[in-house]
Amino acid sequence: MKFLMKTVQMVVLMIAAQSPAAAEGWIGLLTLPQVLGEGACDRFTPEEVPYYGEPDGDEPVATIRVEQYWEFPPEGGCMGLRVTAGAAQADEPGAELPTMEYDYEMPAAIV
């Protein structure tokens, strides 16, 4: 998992050099099925995603985690998924993870 996240960060950094969105303050979207699921109302098992400040870092500087899982009301649908990015320690509060839909009800993290 650590290798995968470092690889993802390297890919994102490589995209940044070529992306016109970088001028707007973001460089792309990153799907994170561990915390956002595979689609609308996906029933998944949340996993914490460590974030490293540099590709060869040994200690995560932050963690992306599900703070509140989906609620499934009796009338159908889902609501309430809350994902945060914050300090690597679970006892410290994080900020809401900024996301954008890349397809109908398919969120991805803004990077």
MODELLER restraints for C-alpha pairs under 7 A, 6 or more apart:
rsr = mdl.restraints
at = mdl.atoms
rsr.add(forms.Gaussian(group=physical.xy_distance, feature=features.Distance(at['CA:6:A'], at['CA:55:A']), mean=5.02, stdev=0.5))
rsr.add(forms.Gaussian(group=physical.xy_distance, feature=features.Distance(at['CA:9:A'], at['CA:55:A']), mean=6.75, stdev=0.5))
rsr.add(forms.Gaussian(group=physical.xy_distance, feature=features.Distance(at['CA:10:A'], at['CA:55:A']), mean=6.41, stdev=0.5))
rsr.add(forms.Gaussian(group=physical.xy_distance, feature=features.Distance(at['CA:16:A'], at['CA:22:A']), mean=6.15, stdev=0.5))
rsr.add(forms.Gaussian(group=physical.xy_distance, feature=features.Distance(at['CA:16:A'], at['CA:27:A']), mean=5.32, stdev=0.5))
rsr.add(forms.Gaussian(group=physical.xy_distance, feature=features.Distance(at['CA:19:A'], at['CA:27:A']), mean=5.98, stdev=0.5))
rsr.add(forms.Gaussian(group=physical.xy_distance, feature=features.Distance(at['CA:21:A'], at['CA:27:A']), mean=5.13, stdev=0.5))
rsr.add(forms.Gaussian(group=physical.xy_distance, feature=features.Distance(at['CA:26:A'], at['CA:110:A']), mean=6.72, stdev=0.5))
rsr.add(forms.Gaussian(group=physical.xy_distance, feature=features.Distance(at['CA:26:A'], at['CA:111:A']), mean=5.55, stdev=0.5))
rsr.add(forms.Gaussian(group=physical.xy_distance, feature=features.Distance(at['CA:27:A'], at['CA:111:A']), mean=5.70, stdev=0.5))
rsr.add(forms.Gaussian(group=physical.xy_distance, feature=features.Distance(at['CA:28:A'], at['CA:110:A']), mean=6.05, stdev=0.5))
rsr.add(forms.Gaussian(group=physical.xy_distance, feature=features.Distance(at['CA:28:A'], at['CA:111:A']), mean=5.41, stdev=0.5))
rsr.add(forms.Gaussian(group=physical.xy_distance, feature=features.Distance(at['CA:29:A'], at['CA:108:A']), mean=5.53, stdev=0.5))
rsr.add(forms.Gaussian(group=physical.xy_distance, feature=features.Distance(at['CA:29:A'], at['CA:109:A']), mean=5.43, stdev=0.5))
rsr.add(forms.Gaussian(group=physical.xy_distance, feature=features.Distance(at['CA:29:A'], at['CA:110:A']), mean=4.80, stdev=0.5))
rsr.add(forms.Gaussian(group=physical.xy_distance, feature=features.Distance(at['CA:29:A'], at['CA:111:A']), mean=5.80, stdev=0.5))
rsr.add(forms.Gaussian(group=physical.xy_distance, feature=features.Distance(at['CA:30:A'], at['CA:108:A']), mean=5.17, stdev=0.5))
rsr.add(forms.Gaussian(group=physical.xy_distance, feature=features.Distance(at['CA:30:A'], at['CA:109:A']), mean=5.04, stdev=0.5))
rsr.add(forms.Gaussian(group=physical.xy_distance, feature=features.Distance(at['CA:30:A'], at['CA:110:A']), mean=6.54, stdev=0.5))
rsr.add(forms.Gaussian(group=physical.xy_distance, feature=features.Distance(at['CA:30:A'], at['CA:111:A']), mean=6.81, stdev=0.5))
rsr.add(forms.Gaussian(group=physical.xy_distance, feature=features.Distance(at['CA:31:A'], at['CA:108:A']), mean=4.46, stdev=0.5))
rsr.add(forms.Gaussian(group=physical.xy_distance, feature=features.Distance(at['CA:31:A'], at['CA:109:A']), mean=6.23, stdev=0.5))
rsr.add(forms.Gaussian(group=physical.xy_distance, feature=features.Distance(at['CA:32:A'], at['CA:108:A']), mean=6.55, stdev=0.5))
rsr.add(forms.Gaussian(group=physical.xy_distance, feature=features.Distance(at['CA:34:A'], at['CA:46:A']), mean=5.40, stdev=0.5))
rsr.add(forms.Gaussian(group=physical.xy_distance, feature=features.Distance(at['CA:34:A'], at['CA:47:A']), mean=5.13, stdev=0.5))
rsr.add(forms.Gaussian(group=physical.xy_distance, feature=features.Distance(at['CA:35:A'], at['CA:46:A']), mean=5.34, stdev=0.5))
rsr.add(forms.Gaussian(group=physical.xy_distance, feature=features.Distance(at['CA:35:A'], at['CA:47:A']), mean=6.27, stdev=0.5))
rsr.add(forms.Gaussian(group=physical.xy_distance, feature=features.Distance(at['CA:35:A'], at['CA:65:A']), mean=6.15, stdev=0.5))
rsr.add(forms.Gaussian(group=physical.xy_distance, feature=features.Distance(at['CA:35:A'], at['CA:66:A']), mean=5.72, stdev=0.5))
rsr.add(forms.Gaussian(group=physical.xy_distance, feature=features.Distance(at['CA:35:A'], at['CA:83:A']), mean=6.77, stdev=0.5))
rsr.add(forms.Gaussian(group=physical.xy_distance, feature=features.Distance(at['CA:36:A'], at['CA:107:A']), mean=6.91, stdev=0.5))
rsr.add(forms.Gaussian(group=physical.xy_distance, feature=features.Distance(at['CA:37:A'], at['CA:44:A']), mean=5.86, stdev=0.5))
rsr.add(forms.Gaussian(group=physical.xy_distance, feature=features.Distance(at['CA:39:A'], at['CA:105:A']), mean=6.84, stdev=0.5))
rsr.add(forms.Gaussian(group=physical.xy_distance, feature=features.Distance(at['CA:39:A'], at['CA:106:A']), mean=5.26, stdev=0.5))
rsr.add(forms.Gaussian(group=physical.xy_distance, feature=features.Distance(at['CA:40:A'], at['CA:105:A']), mean=5.33, stdev=0.5))
rsr.add(forms.Gaussian(group=physical.xy_distance, feature=features.Distance(at['CA:40:A'], at['CA:106:A']), mean=6.07, stdev=0.5))
rsr.add(forms.Gaussian(group=physical.xy_distance, feature=features.Distance(at['CA:41:A'], at['CA:77:A']), mean=6.84, stdev=0.5))
rsr.add(forms.Gaussian(group=physical.xy_distance, feature=features.Distance(at['CA:41:A'], at['CA:78:A']), mean=5.58, stdev=0.5))
rsr.add(forms.Gaussian(group=physical.xy_distance, feature=features.Distance(at['CA:46:A'], at['CA:66:A']), mean=6.41, stdev=0.5))
rsr.add(forms.Gaussian(group=physical.xy_distance, feature=features.Distance(at['CA:47:A'], at['CA:65:A']), mean=6.80, stdev=0.5))
rsr.add(forms.Gaussian(group=physical.xy_distance, feature=features.Distance(at['CA:48:A'], at['CA:63:A']), mean=6.50, stdev=0.5))
rsr.add(forms.Gaussian(group=physical.xy_distance, feature=features.Distance(at['CA:48:A'], at['CA:64:A']), mean=5.80, stdev=0.5))
rsr.add(forms.Gaussian(group=physical.xy_distance, feature=features.Distance(at['CA:48:A'], at['CA:65:A']), mean=4.76, stdev=0.5))
rsr.add(forms.Gaussian(group=physical.xy_distance, feature=features.Distance(at['CA:49:A'], at['CA:63:A']), mean=5.59, stdev=0.5))
rsr.add(forms.Gaussian(group=physical.xy_distance, feature=features.Distance(at['CA:49:A'], at['CA:64:A']), mean=5.01, stdev=0.5))
rsr.add(forms.Gaussian(group=physical.xy_distance, feature=features.Distance(at['CA:49:A'], at['CA:65:A']), mean=6.45, stdev=0.5))
rsr.add(forms.Gaussian(group=physical.xy_distance, feature=features.Distance(at['CA:50:A'], at['CA:60:A']), mean=5.64, stdev=0.5))
rsr.add(forms.Gaussian(group=physical.xy_distance, feature=features.Distance(at['CA:50:A'], at['CA:62:A']), mean=6.11, stdev=0.5))
rsr.add(forms.Gaussian(group=physical.xy_distance, feature=features.Distance(at['CA:50:A'], at['CA:63:A']), mean=4.51, stdev=0.5))
rsr.add(forms.Gaussian(group=physical.xy_distance, feature=features.Distance(at['CA:50:A'], at['CA:64:A']), mean=6.35, stdev=0.5))
rsr.add(forms.Gaussian(group=physical.xy_distance, feature=features.Distance(at['CA:51:A'], at['CA:60:A']), mean=5.24, stdev=0.5))
rsr.add(forms.Gaussian(group=physical.xy_distance, feature=features.Distance(at['CA:51:A'], at['CA:61:A']), mean=5.95, stdev=0.5))
rsr.add(forms.Gaussian(group=physical.xy_distance, feature=features.Distance(at['CA:51:A'], at['CA:62:A']), mean=5.09, stdev=0.5))
rsr.add(forms.Gaussian(group=physical.xy_distance, feature=features.Distance(at['CA:51:A'], at['CA:63:A']), mean=5.60, stdev=0.5))
rsr.add(forms.Gaussian(group=physical.xy_distance, feature=features.Distance(at['CA:52:A'], at['CA:59:A']), mean=6.72, stdev=0.5))
rsr.add(forms.Gaussian(group=physical.xy_distance, feature=features.Distance(at['CA:52:A'], at['CA:60:A']), mean=4.50, stdev=0.5))
rsr.add(forms.Gaussian(group=physical.xy_distance, feature=features.Distance(at['CA:52:A'], at['CA:61:A']), mean=5.45, stdev=0.5))
rsr.add(forms.Gaussian(group=physical.xy_distance, feature=features.Distance(at['CA:52:A'], at['CA:62:A']), mean=6.99, stdev=0.5))
rsr.add(forms.Gaussian(group=physical.xy_distance, feature=features.Distance(at['CA:53:A'], at['CA:61:A']), mean=5.99, stdev=0.5))
rsr.add(forms.Gaussian(group=physical.xy_distance, feature=features.Distance(at['CA:60:A'], at['CA:88:A']), mean=6.36, stdev=0.5))
rsr.add(forms.Gaussian(group=physical.xy_distance, feature=features.Distance(at['CA:61:A'], at['CA:87:A']), mean=6.55, stdev=0.5))
rsr.add(forms.Gaussian(group=physical.xy_distance, feature=features.Distance(at['CA:61:A'], at['CA:88:A']), mean=5.78, stdev=0.5))
rsr.add(forms.Gaussian(group=physical.xy_distance, feature=features.Distance(at['CA:62:A'], at['CA:85:A']), mean=6.69, stdev=0.5))
rsr.add(forms.Gaussian(group=physical.xy_distance, feature=features.Distance(at['CA:62:A'], at['CA:86:A']), mean=5.22, stdev=0.5))
rsr.add(forms.Gaussian(group=physical.xy_distance, feature=features.Distance(at['CA:62:A'], at['CA:87:A']), mean=4.48, stdev=0.5))
rsr.add(forms.Gaussian(group=physical.xy_distance, feature=features.Distance(at['CA:62:A'], at['CA:88:A']), mean=4.18, stdev=0.5))
rsr.add(forms.Gaussian(group=physical.xy_distance, feature=features.Distance(at['CA:63:A'], at['CA:85:A']), mean=5.64, stdev=0.5))
rsr.add(forms.Gaussian(group=physical.xy_distance, feature=features.Distance(at['CA:63:A'], at['CA:86:A']), mean=5.60, stdev=0.5))
rsr.add(forms.Gaussian(group=physical.xy_distance, feature=features.Distance(at['CA:63:A'], at['CA:87:A']), mean=6.09, stdev=0.5))
rsr.add(forms.Gaussian(group=physical.xy_distance, feature=features.Distance(at['CA:63:A'], at['CA:88:A']), mean=4.81, stdev=0.5))
rsr.add(forms.Gaussian(group=physical.xy_distance, feature=features.Distance(at['CA:64:A'], at['CA:84:A']), mean=5.66, stdev=0.5))
rsr.add(forms.Gaussian(group=physical.xy_distance, feature=features.Distance(at['CA:64:A'], at['CA:85:A']), mean=4.32, stdev=0.5))
rsr.add(forms.Gaussian(group=physical.xy_distance, feature=features.Distance(at['CA:64:A'], at['CA:86:A']), mean=6.62, stdev=0.5))
rsr.add(forms.Gaussian(group=physical.xy_distance, feature=features.Distance(at['CA:65:A'], at['CA:83:A']), mean=5.64, stdev=0.5))
rsr.add(forms.Gaussian(group=physical.xy_distance, feature=features.Distance(at['CA:65:A'], at['CA:84:A']), mean=5.59, stdev=0.5))
rsr.add(forms.Gaussian(group=physical.xy_distance, feature=features.Distance(at['CA:65:A'], at['CA:85:A']), mean=6.53, stdev=0.5))
rsr.add(forms.Gaussian(group=physical.xy_distance, feature=features.Distance(at['CA:66:A'], at['CA:82:A']), mean=5.95, stdev=0.5))
rsr.add(forms.Gaussian(group=physical.xy_distance, feature=features.Distance(at['CA:66:A'], at['CA:83:A']), mean=4.42, stdev=0.5))
rsr.add(forms.Gaussian(group=physical.xy_distance, feature=features.Distance(at['CA:66:A'], at['CA:84:A']), mean=6.41, stdev=0.5))
rsr.add(forms.Gaussian(group=physical.xy_distance, feature=features.Distance(at['CA:67:A'], at['CA:82:A']), mean=5.52, stdev=0.5))
rsr.add(forms.Gaussian(group=physical.xy_distance, feature=features.Distance(at['CA:67:A'], at['CA:83:A']), mean=5.57, stdev=0.5))
rsr.add(forms.Gaussian(group=physical.xy_distance, feature=features.Distance(at['CA:67:A'], at['CA:84:A']), mean=6.48, stdev=0.5))
rsr.add(forms.Gaussian(group=physical.xy_distance, feature=features.Distance(at['CA:68:A'], at['CA:80:A']), mean=6.84, stdev=0.5))
rsr.add(forms.Gaussian(group=physical.xy_distance, feature=features.Distance(at['CA:68:A'], at['CA:81:A']), mean=5.49, stdev=0.5))
rsr.add(forms.Gaussian(group=physical.xy_distance, feature=features.Distance(at['CA:68:A'], at['CA:82:A']), mean=4.92, stdev=0.5))
rsr.add(forms.Gaussian(group=physical.xy_distance, feature=features.Distance(at['CA:69:A'], at['CA:80:A']), mean=6.74, stdev=0.5))
rsr.add(forms.Gaussian(group=physical.xy_distance, feature=features.Distance(at['CA:69:A'], at['CA:81:A']), mean=4.88, stdev=0.5))
rsr.add(forms.Gaussian(group=physical.xy_distance, feature=features.Distance(at['CA:69:A'], at['CA:82:A']), mean=6.64, stdev=0.5))
rsr.add(forms.Gaussian(group=physical.xy_distance, feature=features.Distance(at['CA:70:A'], at['CA:78:A']), mean=6.13, stdev=0.5))
rsr.add(forms.Gaussian(group=physical.xy_distance, feature=features.Distance(at['CA:70:A'], at['CA:79:A']), mean=5.59, stdev=0.5))
rsr.add(forms.Gaussian(group=physical.xy_distance, feature=features.Distance(at['CA:70:A'], at['CA:80:A']), mean=5.27, stdev=0.5))
rsr.add(forms.Gaussian(group=physical.xy_distance, feature=features.Distance(at['CA:70:A'], at['CA:81:A']), mean=4.63, stdev=0.5))
rsr.add(forms.Gaussian(group=physical.xy_distance, feature=features.Distance(at['CA:71:A'], at['CA:78:A']), mean=5.54, stdev=0.5))
rsr.add(forms.Gaussian(group=physical.xy_distance, feature=features.Distance(at['CA:71:A'], at['CA:79:A']), mean=5.35, stdev=0.5))
rsr.add(forms.Gaussian(group=physical.xy_distance, feature=features.Distance(at['CA:71:A'], at['CA:80:A']), mean=5.88, stdev=0.5))
rsr.add(forms.Gaussian(group=physical.xy_distance, feature=features.Distance(at['CA:72:A'], at['CA:78:A']), mean=4.65, stdev=0.5))
rsr.add(forms.Gaussian(group=physical.xy_distance, feature=features.Distance(at['CA:72:A'], at['CA:79:A']), mean=6.74, stdev=0.5))
rsr.add(forms.Gaussian(group=physical.xy_distance, feature=features.Distance(at['CA:83:A'], at['CA:96:A']), mean=5.97, stdev=0.5))
rsr.add(forms.Gaussian(group=physical.xy_distance, feature=features.Distance(at['CA:83:A'], at['CA:97:A']), mean=5.64, stdev=0.5))
rsr.add(forms.Gaussian(group=physical.xy_distance, feature=features.Distance(at['CA:84:A'], at['CA:94:A']), mean=5.22, stdev=0.5))
rsr.add(forms.Gaussian(group=physical.xy_distance, feature=features.Distance(at['CA:84:A'], at['CA:95:A']), mean=5.17, stdev=0.5))
rsr.add(forms.Gaussian(group=physical.xy_distance, feature=features.Distance(at['CA:84:A'], at['CA:96:A']), mean=4.37, stdev=0.5))
rsr.add(forms.Gaussian(group=physical.xy_distance, feature=features.Distance(at['CA:84:A'], at['CA:97:A']), mean=4.75, stdev=0.5))
rsr.add(forms.Gaussian(group=physical.xy_distance, feature=features.Distance(at['CA:85:A'], at['CA:94:A']), mean=5.05, stdev=0.5))
rsr.add(forms.Gaussian(group=physical.xy_distance, feature=features.Distance(at['CA:85:A'], at['CA:95:A']), mean=5.46, stdev=0.5))
rsr.add(forms.Gaussian(group=physical.xy_distance, feature=features.Distance(at['CA:85:A'], at['CA:96:A']), mean=6.35, stdev=0.5))
rsr.add(forms.Gaussian(group=physical.xy_distance, feature=features.Distance(at['CA:85:A'], at['CA:97:A']), mean=5.51, stdev=0.5))
rsr.add(forms.Gaussian(group=physical.xy_distance, feature=features.Distance(at['CA:86:A'], at['CA:93:A']), mean=6.47, stdev=0.5))
rsr.add(forms.Gaussian(group=physical.xy_distance, feature=features.Distance(at['CA:86:A'], at['CA:94:A']), mean=3.83, stdev=0.5))
rsr.add(forms.Gaussian(group=physical.xy_distance, feature=features.Distance(at['CA:86:A'], at['CA:95:A']), mean=6.03, stdev=0.5))
rsr.add(forms.Gaussian(group=physical.xy_distance, feature=features.Distance(at['CA:87:A'], at['CA:94:A']), mean=6.58, stdev=0.5))
rsr.add(forms.Gaussian(group=physical.xy_distance, feature=features.Distance(at['CA:97:A'], at['CA:109:A']), mean=6.84, stdev=0.5))
rsr.add(forms.Gaussian(group=physical.xy_distance, feature=features.Distance(at['CA:98:A'], at['CA:109:A']), mean=5.88, stdev=0.5))
rsr.add(forms.Gaussian(group=physical.xy_distance, feature=features.Distance(at['CA:98:A'], at['CA:110:A']), mean=5.73, stdev=0.5))
rsr.add(forms.Gaussian(group=physical.xy_distance, feature=features.Distance(at['CA:99:A'], at['CA:107:A']), mean=5.96, stdev=0.5))
rsr.add(forms.Gaussian(group=physical.xy_distance, feature=features.Distance(at['CA:99:A'], at['CA:108:A']), mean=5.28, stdev=0.5))
rsr.add(forms.Gaussian(group=physical.xy_distance, feature=features.Distance(at['CA:99:A'], at['CA:109:A']), mean=4.36, stdev=0.5))
rsr.add(forms.Gaussian(group=physical.xy_distance, feature=features.Distance(at['CA:99:A'], at['CA:110:A']), mean=5.22, stdev=0.5))
rsr.add(forms.Gaussian(group=physical.xy_distance, feature=features.Distance(at['CA:100:A'], at['CA:107:A']), mean=5.35, stdev=0.5))
rsr.add(forms.Gaussian(group=physical.xy_distance, feature=features.Distance(at['CA:100:A'], at['CA:108:A']), mean=5.60, stdev=0.5))
rsr.add(forms.Gaussian(group=physical.xy_distance, feature=features.Distance(at['CA:100:A'], at['CA:109:A']), mean=6.56, stdev=0.5))
rsr.add(forms.Gaussian(group=physical.xy_distance, feature=features.Distance(at['CA:100:A'], at['CA:110:A']), mean=6.50, stdev=0.5))
rsr.add(forms.Gaussian(group=physical.xy_distance, feature=features.Distance(at['CA:101:A'], at['CA:107:A']), mean=4.22, stdev=0.5))
rsr.add(forms.Gaussian(group=physical.xy_distance, feature=features.Distance(at['CA:101:A'], at['CA:108:A']), mean=6.15, stdev=0.5))
rsr.add(forms.Gaussian(group=physical.xy_distance, feature=features.Distance(at['CA:102:A'], at['CA:108:A']), mean=6.66, stdev=0.5))
